[in-house]
Amino acid sequence: MRVLVVSHACTIEPNRDVYRLLGGLGHDVHLAVPEHWPTEYDASAPDHPFWAGRLHRLPVRAAGAIQRHVYRTRDALRLLRQVRPDVVVVEEEAFSLAGLQWAFLARRHHLPYALQNAENLDHRVPRWWRPLMATALRPAALVMARSESAAALTRRWGTDAEIAFVPHALPDALVERAAHPVPARSPDTPFTIGYAGRLVPQKGIAFLADVVRRIAEQRPVRLKVAGQGPESALLSAIAGTPHAVDVDQRIWAHHEMADFYAGLDVLVVPSRTTDTWVEQFGRVIVEAALAGVPVVGSASGEIPWVIESLGLGWVIDEDDADAWTARLLTVAAERPRLDQATREQVRRTYAAAPIAHRLADSLAAVVEHRR
């Protein structure tokens, strides 16, 4: 197959792994990304050699606006004529302007296309916008659902498309380590709680700071943070409490995250449900699990499904600081690690290689049906 993938997320090299491996299965894969995309994540990784002549950086309007950016039509048409794909994979939501744009262009050229759906809140899409969204979603040949709830919501919205579970893939650097045994954490090392992600209110940073303070009243604790954001000062301030907490906070590059997880006893994901947002997946959960690190997560959005489906840790109510403190103190005393069988199941479900195989099968069925 000749496959054209369109994705703002793939401006970051590690996010391209699934499509690079799809190309490794013998398919002719091209990737269109915005020429410029502001991001708070590390984007320093160089392009993989596979993408030479296959990576197309196109100008976009409203760069950085995930749901509102669009490509220049003349550039998109030129690329379609150049690649002449059998199928177009639009790694954008059906309600986004880019998703609508590329769905229209694919239909105009009589091409089957796939759309992404990571959304798990029905009311996030205004009712007045849904008729327009339906023009992209209903004729799609495939919807790549990022979670169980996203798949259910796609069915509720209505489409004739095949719906396939295509989760966000684990970075190859973490997968490569999965074959190696994980050493037990020595009780002589400081109990280390990890957090990876944006430091914003909906991620539960203030709640995390309170729980860590409670733990520090009973035992020494280290908080290791990979991320940045407006609530950074809340975590830094913990180090100034009477029960001083060792706070290690910096920006970790994608290729360094394996070392980040290896230094943890537990990863916490204290996300908060708001009127307009719940956690859509929580990829850091499976990243940590692949490294053998158990997870304590809140009951927000997809977190319970991700943790409980593979037995990766514990789910606790978002507001129960006593239960969070008690669970983390138990983890501190026991220092559990996830066993190799669990880590292997995580790899089979979320590594880029098996996802690329499943996506290849879904796309092949789409192309064959169209023929």
Secondary structure as UniProt FT lines:
FT   STRAND          2..6
FT   HELIX           9..11
FT   HELIX           13..16
FT   HELIX           17..24
FT   TURN            25..26
FT   STRAND          28..34
FT   HELIX           49..51
FT   TURN            52..54
FT   STRAND          55..58
FT   STRAND          60..61
FT   TURN            63..64
FT   TURN            66..68
FT   STRAND          70..71
FT   HELIX           73..83
FT   STRAND          87..93
FT   TURN            94..95
FT   HELIX           97..108
FT   TURN            109..110
FT   STRAND          113..117
FT   HELIX           122..124
FT   HELIX           127..129
FT   HELIX           130..137
FT   TURN            138..139
FT   STRAND          142..145
FT   HELIX           148..157
FT   STRAND          162..165
FT   HELIX           172..177
FT   TURN            178..179
FT   TURN            187..188
FT   STRAND          192..196
FT   HELIX           201..203
FT   HELIX           205..216
FT   TURN            217..218
FT   STRAND          222..226
FT   TURN            230..231
FT   HELIX           232..236
FT   HELIX           237..240
FT   STRAND          246..250
FT   HELIX           254..256
FT   HELIX           257..262
FT   STRAND          266..269
FT   HELIX           283..290
FT   TURN            291..292
FT   STRAND          295..298
FT   TURN            301..302
FT   HELIX           303..310
FT   STRAND          313..316
FT   TURN            318..319
FT   HELIX           321..334
FT   HELIX           340..350
FT   HELIX           352..370
//
